[in-house]
Amino acid sequence: MTNRSSPVPPNRKADGDQVVQRYQELRNLQCTGDEFGMSRERVRQIVNRAGISSARVLKPKPEKLERLCKQCGAPVNSGYALYCETHRTPQQKYWRQFQRVKADPERYAHWLEIRRVSAKRCRERKQERGSR
């Protein structure tokens, strides 16, 4: 509780106009409710009934700067990449290719099949080397 003196006696209901006026000054449901001896929810109901939105006011987000390649200064088409397409490392390029394969169910199934066959051949070679 706060030490502020309540403008309304404890047994008397607060006037809706006073609540709305005070809310417009404070823009805070909790503080307004504390002054009038009511809950935040009740203040919200009174304010919304008066046609005033009690929704949070969103702060505008700053515009994002365009990302530029560290090597040549060309625009980068990705939010996480540091270099343009031409200056990315082979590992980074492969990762993007793998992401595209995973996104396509047919290509991913084909890739898994090739991987399975390759792993089987590798196991067979290891067994042949071990049996010699």
N, C-alpha and C positions, 0 to 999 in steps of 0.2 A: 504494500500500500504506500501511497505517497502522502506527504504532509500538506498537500494542497487542501484548501477549504472547499468543500463541495458546494456548488451553487444551488443544489436542490436538497431539501431536507430528506433524511433517509427513508421516511414512510411515504413520500410523495413521488409519483412517476415524473420522469424528466420530460420536458416538452420536446417533441420531435424536431421542431425548428431550431431550438437551442443546440441539440445534439448535432444536427446537420451543419449549423454555422460553425460550431467548435471543431468539427471534423475537417471542414474546409480550411480552417486555420492551421490545424496540426498535421493533417494528412496521416494520422496514425490511429488505428482502431483501438489499440490497447490503452493509450494515454487518454483518449476521449472517453472510453468506458470507465477508466479509473476515476475520472473527474465526476462522472454522473452516477457512479455506483452500479454499473451494468457490465455485462460481458462483451467481449469483442464481437461475438456473433450477433448479439442484439443490436449493437451499434451498426454493424454491417447491414443488417436487415432494414433498419431505419433509414440509413443513407441510401441503400439501393431503392427503397420504396420512393424516395424523394427524386429518383432519376439520376443520381450521381454514382458513377462507377467507383467501386472500392478496390478494383483490381490494381495490382502492382504496376507501376509505371516502369516500362523497360527502358534501360539506357541504350542509346544507339551504339552499335558496334562500329569501331573504326574500320575503314576500308582497308583490305589487305593489300600490301605492296606486291607488285609483280615480282616473281622469282626470276632471277637471272643466272645464267651459267657462270660458274666461278672461273672458267677458263677463257671463254670467248665473249661473254656478256649477252648471248642470245637468250630470249625468253624460254623458260623451262615449263613444260606442259604438265608438270606433276607437283603436288603439294609437298612432297617429301624429298624429291630428287634435288641434288646439288648441281648436276651437270645436265646439259642438253643431250638429246639422243646421240649425237655424233661423238660426244666426249665421255659417255658413260663407259664403265669397265665391262668386259665380257661377262663377268659374274652378275652385274646388275642387269644387263640385257637378257641373260638367261632367265633370271628371276621373273622378269616381265613376261617372257615367252611362256614360262611354266604357269604363271597366273592365267594367261589366256587359255592354255590347254585345260586347266582345271575348271574354267568357267564353261567350257563346252563339253557336255556329257559324252558325246561320241568320241571326240578327240581324246578325252581323259581315259575312256575305256580302252581305246586303242593303245594309248601310252602305257597303261597298266599291263596289258597283254604283252607288249614288247618287253617291258621290264621283267615280267614273270619268266618269259622264255630266256632272256639273257641271264637271269639269276640261276635258272636251271642248268644252262650250259656251263656257267662258272662253277657250280657245285660238282658237276660231272668231271670237269677238268681237275679240280682239286682231288677228287677221289682217285682219278687215274694217276696223278702224281704221287699220291700217298701209297698206292698199291705197288708201285715199281720198286 
